[in-house]
């Protein structure tokens, strides 16, 4: 599903005008349908890695191949389109649009993909995530757990083959975390899932885990 | 969900800012549209390529005043001329058409123009377009009135209505009372189709009718104050006073000597007691009655050859030559006896001059409108640009969901377009509403009937220009949005 080869990404440090290497990953693979928990502490480059896999950040070098497509070879708009159609993203802080209802936030996840917005399907997804009675609630009217449910529903709105989750339970209490993890595993069935977290409880729910330091030479050095 | 839903949500999220920007655009559009409508109507009122005659013969004075009075039904007459001028030209072989012109009364603010029935049959208020009756007929008798389209619409006049004229066409002096000819009602017999000229806002009647009113007044005053009254005639910027004797070589039916100054038709407060004159003589034909008219404001002449207008104007306007041969030639002209009573005004020359004045005013107004337009567009730019910093996160979220840079660019541009379109639609109606409410004031002060809620293509081109400008104003903030970095603006 995902194959990373010789991936390097650095950023310019404005303090000393020196480039800091964030990612240096010689090799990484995520099989089709595999659920992988990736352990990463704060500043380990886990968000940058997910952004790079999602095509939101272009690496300095190396390749990121998803569904046999090296997305580093694609132009920005092609990467956007690829992301809309094949990748679902779950954020720690949900990243819902404030002025939009739960239903509209899910539909917003559809509008930029090829299939376009489908209201009934969006309602169905929210129903599946337990928010069937909160379709027209705005984020501010929902609890954090409910907001994350909207985020999960939005992530699978375009039926993506790959789900990327960045600390999805980082803002939730233990009980809600457990519920959200159950939901994520439920919707990720039959899809590839790459979840990064620093929480052992979360990683413990995965049959396969990996430490980011094992693959990211930038941290190891 | 469509891109419009996103735009609507984004605008609603910043409701106050959106509202203020829309108001700014609305005001800009309203002002530009109001100016445009007023400008168009002014041009329509004044810019006549043809007025159906080549020469105005009026009492010496301001040529522009004579033109405004006879063609645009504004201003007052330059004075009274003997009706013999009209009679002399009736059988002049050089003349194709000749029309008398006599004003002095009004009806509810609209002028009553005394002329001949031939004017309504033969004159062409617009080149190649004679008057057309919408209904009824042209006046055939005294105290019959044919009403211009605007007058009929504004006053709700219909065939058969009785109208009672008020003496004078200018404003009354403070404390003065209007003299109403309530003993001499006239009947509406015809209503004209719109000509889009000043003729639309007058009432036409026979010169006999208007003359009878005055004649009657003079007779009446004769009894009252030994006919030694004064008419204060204001000539706008061209105020002049000339002792005007009505003791001309032709026959005066009323046979008395008026010794009054004709500076204006502003009759300040005559007191007229009830009287029992017969205003409806039935025994004589209208032509016979019109032949008794002794004085006119002007005579309008269409020559068989336009060049004749220049030569006749020259005869009247230049000093009498001393060369006996030349003098003898000029003395053969039937107008020569009236040389001291007349000036010749070529309307085409005056209209050109008038249009250059109107054109200058249009340029100034146009420049103001352009500034308003630019200000409104800068308002859109500032409004959207200022929100961009606060919207980076939203833009980054949409980008993370797969929105392309171009989609974000289009969404922001669409926001500018929607704000502009809403402002344009409200502004269009607001502009016309301004014109609607300003119309009576413009009519009163400038004598121009400005019609609101007539939507012409030029206004839509203005709106298109505004919308295009709005979209262009949205491009700068759209570029800012376009370049929003996803990763750095996205909360983890």
HADDOCK unambig.tbl for C-alpha pairs under 7 A between the chains (distance, minus, plus):
assign (segid A and resid 51 and name CA) (segid B and resid 487 and name CA) 6.96 0.50 0.50
assign (segid A and resid 56 and name CA) (segid B and resid 400 and name CA) 6.90 0.50 0.50
assign (segid A and resid 56 and name CA) (segid B and resid 486 and name CA) 6.56 0.50 0.50
assign (segid A and resid 56 and name CA) (segid B and resid 487 and name CA) 6.49 0.50 0.50
assign (segid A and resid 57 and name CA) (segid B and resid 487 and name CA) 6.78 0.50 0.50
assign (segid A and resid 77 and name CA) (segid B and resid 404 and name CA) 5.37 0.50 0.50
assign (segid A and resid 77 and name CA) (segid B and resid 405 and name CA) 6.96 0.50 0.50
assign (segid A and resid 80 and name CA) (segid B and resid 402 and name CA) 4.56 0.50 0.50
assign (segid A and resid 80 and name CA) (segid B and resid 403 and name CA) 6.31 0.50 0.50
assign (segid A and resid 80 and name CA) (segid B and resid 404 and name CA) 5.70 0.50 0.50
assign (segid A and resid 81 and name CA) (segid B and resid 402 and name CA) 5.66 0.50 0.50
assign (segid A and resid 83 and name CA) (segid B and resid 402 and name CA) 5.58 0.50 0.50
assign (segid A and resid 84 and name CA) (segid B and resid 401 and name CA) 5.76 0.50 0.50
assign (segid A and resid 84 and name CA) (segid B and resid 402 and name CA) 4.22 0.50 0.50
assign (segid A and resid 91 and name CA) (segid B and resid 492 and name CA) 6.07 0.50 0.50
assign (segid A and resid 92 and name CA) (segid B and resid 492 and name CA) 5.77 0.50 0.50
assign (segid A and resid 93 and name CA) (segid B and resid 491 and name CA) 6.46 0.50 0.50
assign (segid A and resid 93 and name CA) (segid B and resid 492 and name CA) 6.09 0.50 0.50
assign (segid A and resid 95 and name CA) (segid B and resid 397 and name CA) 6.34 0.50 0.50
assign (segid A and resid 95 and name CA) (segid B and resid 491 and name CA) 6.82 0.50 0.50
assign (segid A and resid 97 and name CA) (segid B and resid 394 and name CA) 6.30 0.50 0.50
assign (segid A and resid 99 and name CA) (segid B and resid 9 and name CA) 6.23 0.50 0.50
assign (segid A and resid 99 and name CA) (segid B and resid 13 and name CA) 6.01 0.50 0.50
assign (segid A and resid 100 and name CA) (segid B and resid 9 and name CA) 6.98 0.50 0.50
assign (segid A and resid 107 and name CA) (segid B and resid 1 and name CA) 6.79 0.50 0.50
assign (segid A and resid 109 and name CA) (segid B and resid 401 and name CA) 5.56 0.50 0.50
assign (segid A and resid 112 and name CA) (segid B and resid 402 and name CA) 5.60 0.50 0.50
assign (segid A and resid 112 and name CA) (segid B and resid 403 and name CA) 5.34 0.50 0.50
assign (segid A and resid 113 and name CA) (segid B and resid 402 and name CA) 6.90 0.50 0.50
assign (segid A and resid 117 and name CA) (segid B and resid 1 and name CA) 5.98 0.50 0.50
